[in-house]
Amino acid sequence: MGRELIERYVAETVGGGLTCKEFVELVTDYLEESLSFGRWVRFQLHLGICQGCRTYLRQMKDTVHRLGTLRQAPPSDAVRQELLRRFQAWASSGTAES
């Protein structure tokens, strides 16, 4: 039995039937506390057996925390003008969608 088969078997039986890809797709809903109870249980089961997904979740929590500590300041006039200039150039170049 190859490693991939073993990993799939463990994910399906012990890990709540979630693959790592499915786990990653559910992280935002988990952090926003919007998973159904059944999905939350499956998420927790997978989290319990997968070190890689525990690391990923920890990194996402850290990212959210760090982004929450950033100060929101408006761009300087120079940056604002440059962004407007670039947008206008892009819009008139014909690559903007109609």
C-alpha positions in Angstrom: 0.0 0.0 0.0 1.6 3.3 -1.1 1.9 6.4 1.0 -0.9 8.2 -1.0 -3.3 5.4 -0.3 -2.5 5.3 3.4 -2.9 9.1 3.6 -6.3 8.9 1.8 -7.4 6.1 4.1 -6.5 8.0 7.2 -8.1 11.1 6.0 -11.3 9.2 5.1 -11.5 7.2 8.3 -9.8 9.1 11.1 -9.5 12.6 9.7 -13.2 13.2 9.1 -13.1 12.5 5.4 -11.4 15.8 4.6 -8.4 16.1 2.3 -5.8 18.9 3.0 -7.1 20.8 0.0 -10.7 20.6 1.4 -9.4 21.7 4.8 -7.6 24.7 3.3 -10.9 25.7 1.4 -12.7 25.7 4.8 -10.2 27.7 6.8 -11.9 31.1 6.2 -15.3 29.8 7.2 -13.7 28.2 10.3 -12.1 31.5 11.3 -15.3 33.3 10.7 -17.1 30.7 12.8 -19.6 29.9 9.9 -19.0 26.2 9.5 -22.0 23.9 10.1 -21.6 21.6 13.1 -20.9 18.6 10.9 -18.2 20.4 8.9 -16.7 21.8 12.1 -16.4 18.3 13.5 -14.8 17.0 10.3 -12.4 20.1 10.3 -11.4 19.3 13.9 -10.8 15.6 13.1 -8.5 16.5 10.2 -6.8 19.1 12.3 -6.1 16.5 14.9 -4.2 14.2 12.5 -2.5 16.6 10.1 0.5 18.6 11.3 0.7 20.5 8.0 -2.8 21.8 8.3 -2.2 22.7 11.9 0.8 24.8 10.7 -1.3 26.3 7.9 -4.1 27.3 10.3 -1.6 28.8 12.8 -0.1 30.9 9.9 -3.5 32.1 8.8 -4.5 33.1 12.4 -1.2 34.9 12.7 -1.7 36.7 9.4 -5.2 37.8 10.4 -3.9 39.0 13.7 -1.1 41.0 12.1 -3.3 42.5 9.5 -5.7 43.6 12.3 -2.9 45.6 13.9 -2.1 47.7 10.8 -3.0 51.3 10.9 -5.4 52.4 8.2 -4.1 55.6 6.8 -5.2 57.2 3.5 -2.5 57.2 0.8 -0.5 60.4 0.3 -1.6 62.8 -2.4 1.4 61.8 -4.5 0.4 58.1 -4.3 -3.2 58.8 -4.9 -2.4 60.9 -8.0 -0.1 58.2 -9.4 -2.7 55.5 -8.9 -5.3 57.6 -10.6 -2.9 58.3 -13.5 -2.1 54.6 -13.9 -5.8 53.7 -13.7 -6.7 56.3 -16.4 -3.9 55.0 -18.6 -5.0 51.5 -18.2 -8.7 52.4 -18.8 -7.8 54.2 -22.0 -5.5 51.5 -23.3 -8.3 49.3 -24.3 -7.4 46.5 -21.9 -10.1 47.5 -19.4 -13.3 45.5 -19.6 -16.4 47.3 -20.8 
